[in-house]
Amino acid sequence: MRNENRKDQIRIEELEVYAHHGVYPEENEKGQHFYVNATLYTNTRPAGLADDLSLSTNYGEVCQFITEFMQQHTFQLIETVAERTAYEVLQQFPLVQGLDLEIRKPEAPIPLPFGSVSVAIHREWHEAYIAVGSNMGDSREHIARALAQLKNSKNIRVEKVSELLETLPYGGVEQENFVNGMFEIRTLLTPEELEAINIMRKALNGLKPDEATDRILDMFSHTRNNVEFVNMVKKNRFI
């Protein structure tokens, strides 16, 4: 995994799948062979110490899952095959924290001598933090609804929820006190996609980007690589 906390690896090499992906109609009709290389990032130590498969990810089941998914769906691009397959594997196998996935297409319709073409991607669950705050109406209810929406997202797993704290408005402006908290999450969303949360809450409140005013709900996302999250952790106690 591409971070300091290196994980163990389960590797699948050259899994052969006959499927019908491609831009051209004849590819969708006749199909062709694809080959899949996958590296699953996980923690194999519990299974290794106990000699217990239930504590690990069954690579046979992963192979079967990838095969069935690629055969039951048809996409034009192998970029889409890789993206959708990686997403489904990460959703289906909870012990897999990250995934390197390569989709090879050696029979691609290229009128030149070549060995193979492929798309290789890395996808993972990563840690992020969402700070929330409200000072209008039933602030605690607004935050509870936001939490419920996050929990309903397939792309987000809520790991911890802080206590809610009441704070004075920032900058000494005359406003109602804020109720603030923070959620620790694991997510498949990129930092850029998480930024959409900020865009949505601004639209909800009818705000300009840096306008300081009363808020129905504030939501700010931060990844562990963002130094701002350190300050948030210090200000919020997780329960």
N, C-alpha and C positions, 0 to 999 in steps of 0.2 A: 504494500500500500504506500502511496506517495506521501508519507508523513514520517515523523520521528518514531512513532509507535509501530514498528515493523511487525507485520502479522505472518503467521505460518501460511503455507501455500498448499493447495490441492490442485494438481495440474491435469488437464484433459488435452490430449494431443491428437489431431487428425481424426476427429469424429466425423464420419461420413454421413451426410444427409442428402437424400434425393428430394428436391423441392422445386417449386415453380416460380421463383423470383426472377424478375428481369423487366426491362423497359419494353422489349419487343414481344408482340403477341405470341410468336412461336415459342418463346421462353416460358411463357405462362401456360401454354398448351402442352408442350412436350416435357418440360422440366429438364433438370440437369443436376450434376453432383456438386455439392458444396462441402467444404471441409471446415471444421470448427476447432479452434484452439482456445482453451479457456484456462485462466489461472484464478482460482477462488482464494481470496484472502480471508483467513479465519483463525481461530485459535484451536489447534489440534491437540494441545497438551492434555486437557481433561480426558479425551478419548484415548490418547496414547498411554496415559498412566493407568487408566481403568480397563483398557482393552475392551471398550464398550462403544459399538457403532452408534448407539443412540445419542452419544455425546458429541458426535461429529456430523458432518454433512456427507450423505451417501452419494458418492460420485456416480454410481450407476443410475440413481434416480435423477441426478442432474443431467446426465447424458440422455436419458429417456425424455425428460421434460423439454430439453432443447430440441430434440428430434421432432417431438410431437408439435411443439409450437411452430417450428419452421415449416412443417408439412401442413399444418392446419391454417396457415395464413399465407397470403401472397402479397409481396411488396415489389415495387419497381426497382428500388435501390438497395444495394447491400448495405449502404449506410443506415437505412431504415431497419433492415434485418438485424444489424448489430445493435442499434439503439433499443429497439423494442425487445429483443431477446435478453439483453443485459438487464433491462428494467424488470422484466418478468422474473428472471432468476433471482434478483435481489429482493423482490417481493415474496417469492415462493419459499426461499430458504433463509430462515431468520439468522442462522449462525454465520452466514456469508456477509462480511462487512464491506467487501470491495471485490471488483471483478475486472480482469483484463480479458477482453474478448476479441478474437480475430475471426472474420468470416472470409474464407478463401473461395474463389470462383474460377477454377482452372479451365472451365469450358465456356468462358465468356465469348460472345460473338465478336472477336477481334480478328480481322483478316491479315494478321501478321504472326510470325512465330513468337510465342511467349510461353512462360512456364505457368504463371498464375497471376491473378489480380486479387487484392484483398483490402478490407477495411479493418483496422484495429483500433479499439477504443478502451478507455478506462473509465469505469463508473463506480461510485461508492456512496455509502451512507457517511455523512460527515456531521460533525458537531456544530451547532449554531445556537445562538441565544436571541430571543425576542423580548424586548422590553415593552411593557404596556403601561398605559396611564389614561386616566379619565377624570374630568372634573365637572361633568354635566349630567343631570338626571341621576339615575341609579348607577353610579360608577362601577360598583362591584358586579352588577348584573351585566353591564357592557363587557367587562373583562371576562366574565364567565362564558358569555356567548362567543367571544373571540376564541377562548380556549376550546370550546366545543367544536367550533369550525376547524381549528387546527387538528384536533383529534380525529375528525372525519376525513382528513386528507390522506390519501394513500401514499403521498410523497413525504409525509412528516410523521415521526413518532415522538410524542411528548414524553420526555424522560423524567423531568423534575419540574415542579411548580413552586415558586417562592411564596413566602407570606406576602400579603398585601399591606403596604405601608402608606400612610397619609403624609404628604409633603407639601410644603409651601410652593406656590408657583415660582418658576424660574424668573430671575431678573427684577424681582420686586414689583411686578405689575399687580394691579388690583383685580384679582380673580379668586374664584373658589379654590380651596385646597384640592390637590390632586390625590387620587388613589393610584399607587404605582405597584408594579410587580414585574416578574421576569419568568420566562419559560425557557428551560433548557430542552433542546430538541435534537433529534437526529433526522437528517433530511437528505433526499436525493436531489433536491433543487440546488442549482448553482447560486453563488452569491448574487449574480445578476438577476436570477429568477426570484430570489428572496426579496430583492429590492422592490418587486411588484407589490409586496405587502405594504411598503411605505407609500407607494403611489395610490393604492386603494384607500388607505386610511385618509390621505389628503383629499381625495375625491369625496369621501364620506363626510368630511368636515367642511368641505368647500373652501379649502385653504390654498393660499399661494405657498410656494416651496418653503420659505423661511418665516412665514407669518406667525407671530406669537399671539395666541388668543385662546379662548375656552375651547376645549376639545371634547367631543363625544367619546372618541377613542384615539389614542396614540399607539402606534406599533412601529418599532424600529428593530430591524434585524441586524445581527452581528455574527460573524464567524470567529472561531478561535484565533485566526490569523489577524483579526482586527484588534488593535490595542485598546479600543474603546470598551471591549467586553470586559477587560480587567477591572475597570472602574465600576461597571455594572455589577459584577460579582461581589465586589467589596460592599456595595450599597444594598444588596439584596441577600436575604438568608433563605436558602432552599429548605423545603420540608419534604 
